[in-house]
Amino acid sequence: MEELIAKRYIKALKQGSDAQTMQNMTVVFSALAQSFKDAKFIQIIDNPNVTKEEKLEIILAAVKPAKSETIDSLVKILVEKKRLFIIPALAEAMRKDMVNTSKTYSGVVYSDSDIDAKVIEDLSSGLSKKFDSNISLEFIKDNFNGIKVDVEDLGIEINFSKTRINNQIIEHIVKAI
């Protein structure tokens, strides 16, 4: 539900803003969304004894360094409509929108054995060509028995499991007999 509301705000923001302004707003709201991970901050925002004006003052003080009337206006609307709790969803939706607009994605390669940086680069360039975008991959050593490539924002997950390949070979041999 929060994501749907956030998308409406983003749609309105995109109509009146250029790409750089959207990028700046994404950074500001991502930082603001981090505040919602703090229990004390949530306690203040959720407290019925704290007035709308005080909440507005707190949030505006946090976004003041951005010096953006658009951000200030959005914060005022969110406070007025009692929708401060959609800020984390708004930040995530903005991030996804910026990633999709710029076609720049990041992904992770998991494996239990070390993989050469050249192989990671080749995987990255191959996926970039395949999906007509810029995909950067990071290697993380994991206990996955094989290789797994995950680019979450594109919804791509490719894996080559050693056990699955072994099972397929055994199955093929059994069929041949």
Backbone torsions as a table, in degrees:
resi	resn	phi	psi	omega
1	MET	NA	-45.8	-179.7
2	GLU	-61.1	-38.3	-178.3
3	GLU	-64.9	-38.4	178.6
4	LEU	-64.9	-42.0	177.8
5	ILE	-65.0	-42.8	-180.0
6	ALA	-60.8	-40.5	-179.8
7	LYS	-62.5	-34.6	177.6
8	ARG	-65.3	-42.6	178.2
9	TYR	-64.2	-41.5	-179.5
10	ILE	-64.3	-40.8	179.0
11	LYS	-59.1	-44.2	178.7
12	ALA	-66.0	-40.6	179.7
13	LEU	-65.0	-40.2	-178.2
14	LYS	-64.8	-31.6	-179.0
15	GLN	-66.7	-30.6	-177.4
16	GLY	-108.0	11.9	-174.9
17	SER	-135.9	153.1	174.3
18	ASP	-90.9	176.8	-175.2
19	ALA	-62.3	-40.2	-178.6
20	GLN	-66.1	-40.8	178.1
21	THR	-63.8	-41.8	177.7
22	MET	-63.2	-39.3	178.1
23	GLN	-61.9	-44.8	179.2
24	ASN	-63.2	-41.8	179.1
25	MET	-65.5	-35.7	178.2
26	THR	-62.2	-43.4	179.1
27	VAL	-63.6	-45.1	-178.5
28	VAL	-63.3	-47.3	-177.7
29	PHE	-72.4	-27.6	174.6
30	SER	-66.2	-41.9	177.4
31	ALA	-66.0	-40.7	179.0
32	LEU	-65.8	-36.0	178.9
33	ALA	-64.2	-29.9	177.5
34	GLN	-62.9	-30.2	178.5
35	SER	-62.9	-28.9	-178.4
36	PHE	-75.0	-3.0	174.0
37	LYS	-88.5	-9.9	-179.8
38	ASP	-90.9	122.7	-177.1
39	ALA	-61.9	-37.4	-179.5
40	LYS	-66.2	-40.1	179.0
41	PHE	-62.9	-45.9	179.7
42	ILE	-63.0	-38.4	179.0
43	GLN	-61.5	-40.0	179.1
44	ILE	-68.8	-46.9	-177.8
45	ILE	-65.9	-33.6	-177.1
46	ASP	-85.2	-13.3	-175.7
47	ASN	-69.6	122.0	179.6
48	PRO	-69.3	-17.6	178.9
49	ASN	-78.4	-15.5	176.9
50	VAL	-87.3	122.3	-176.0
51	THR	-73.6	164.8	177.3
52	LYS	-59.0	-39.5	-178.4
53	GLU	-63.8	-40.4	178.6
54	GLU	-67.9	-40.1	177.0
55	LYS	-63.2	-43.3	178.3
56	LEU	-60.3	-43.2	179.4
57	GLU	-61.1	-42.1	-179.8
58	ILE	-63.8	-48.9	-177.2
59	ILE	-68.9	-41.6	178.9
60	LEU	-63.4	-35.4	176.7
61	ALA	-63.9	-34.8	180.0
62	ALA	-70.7	-34.5	-177.6
63	VAL	-98.1	1.8	-177.5
64	LYS	-57.3	-40.1	-179.9
65	PRO	-59.5	-21.1	-179.9
66	ALA	-71.6	-23.7	179.6
67	LYS	49.5	53.4	-178.0
68	SER	-127.7	121.4	177.8
69	GLU	-66.6	-32.7	179.9
70	THR	-63.5	-45.3	179.1
71	ILE	-64.9	-44.5	178.7
72	ASP	-59.2	-43.1	179.7
73	SER	-64.4	-42.1	179.2
74	LEU	-63.5	-42.1	178.6
75	VAL	-62.4	-42.4	178.7
76	LYS	-60.9	-41.9	178.7
77	ILE	-65.0	-43.6	-179.6
78	LEU	-62.0	-39.9	178.4
79	VAL	-68.2	-45.2	-178.6
80	GLU	-60.7	-40.4	-178.1
81	LYS	-89.0	5.8	-179.1
82	LYS	55.9	47.7	-178.4
83	ARG	-121.6	31.2	179.5
84	LEU	-62.5	-28.6	-176.2
85	PHE	-74.0	-5.1	175.1
86	ILE	-89.3	-1.0	-178.5
87	ILE	-57.3	-45.1	176.5
88	PRO	-61.1	-40.4	177.7
89	ALA	-67.3	-36.7	177.5
90	LEU	-64.1	-44.0	179.3
91	ALA	-63.0	-43.6	179.8
92	GLU	-66.6	-41.4	178.5
93	ALA	-65.8	-37.5	176.4
94	MET	-64.3	-42.8	179.5
95	ARG	-61.5	-46.2	179.4
96	LYS	-63.1	-40.0	179.5
97	ASP	-64.5	-41.9	178.8
98	MET	-65.3	-40.1	178.8
99	VAL	-63.2	-44.4	-179.9
100	ASN	-68.8	-35.2	179.2
101	THR	-68.0	-43.6	-177.9
102	SER	-85.2	-11.0	-177.6
103	LYS	54.5	39.3	177.0
104	THR	-118.0	116.2	-175.2
105	TYR	-123.3	155.5	174.2
106	SER	-125.1	146.6	-178.5
107	GLY	-140.2	179.1	-176.2
108	VAL	-130.7	139.8	173.8
109	VAL	-110.1	122.0	179.0
110	TYR	-107.5	139.0	174.3
111	SER	-163.9	156.3	177.3
112	ASP	-86.4	-12.8	177.6
113	SER	-116.1	157.1	-179.4
114	ASP	-67.8	141.3	178.6
115	ILE	-119.5	134.0	-178.7
116	ASP	-63.2	144.7	-179.8
117	ALA	-60.3	-33.0	179.1
118	LYS	-63.7	-40.5	178.7
119	VAL	-64.7	-40.7	177.9
120	ILE	-62.2	-44.0	178.4
121	GLU	-62.0	-42.2	179.2
122	ASP	-63.5	-42.8	176.2
123	LEU	-60.5	-43.9	-179.2
124	SER	-62.3	-47.7	-178.7
125	SER	-68.4	-37.1	177.7
126	GLY	-63.6	-45.4	177.7
127	LEU	-66.3	-37.0	178.7
128	SER	-60.7	-44.7	178.7
129	LYS	-66.0	-43.1	-177.1
130	LYS	-62.1	-39.9	-175.7
131	PHE	-105.4	10.5	177.2
132	ASP	49.4	52.5	179.7
133	SER	-155.2	177.6	179.2
134	ASN	-103.8	111.6	-177.3
135	ILE	-116.8	123.3	175.3
136	SER	-108.7	137.8	-177.3
137	LEU	-116.8	145.7	177.9
138	GLU	-121.9	138.9	-179.5
139	PHE	-93.0	132.9	174.5
140	ILE	-129.4	123.1	178.5
141	LYS	-74.8	126.2	-174.4
142	ASP	-138.9	173.2	180.0
143	ASN	-89.9	17.7	177.1
144	PHE	-70.6	124.1	-175.7
145	ASN	-82.8	78.3	-177.7
146	GLY	146.8	-146.7	178.8
147	ILE	-129.9	135.7	178.6
148	LYS	-134.0	127.5	178.1
149	VAL	-112.6	127.6	-176.9
150	ASP	-131.3	116.8	173.4
151	VAL	-117.1	93.2	-169.3
152	GLU	-62.1	-44.0	-175.9
153	ASP	-65.3	-25.0	176.6
154	LEU	-94.3	-10.7	-178.3
155	GLY	74.5	30.8	-179.0
156	ILE	-103.3	129.5	171.0
157	GLU	-141.1	116.2	179.9
158	ILE	-119.8	130.2	176.7
159	ASN	-141.0	146.0	176.2
160	PHE	-123.4	102.9	-177.9
161	SER	-95.0	131.2	179.3
162	LYS	-61.7	-40.3	-179.6
163	THR	-67.1	-38.9	178.8
164	ARG	-65.0	-42.8	178.5
165	ILE	-64.0	-43.1	177.3
166	ASN	-60.7	-43.1	178.7
167	ASN	-63.1	-38.8	178.6
168	GLN	-67.0	-38.6	177.7
169	ILE	-63.9	-45.9	179.3
170	ILE	-61.4	-43.7	179.4
171	GLU	-61.6	-41.6	179.1
172	HIS	-64.8	-42.0	179.0
173	ILE	-64.3	-42.5	179.5
174	VAL	-62.6	-40.9	178.4
175	LYS	-65.1	-35.6	-178.8
176	ALA	-68.8	-29.4	-178.5
177	ILE	-80.1	NA	NA
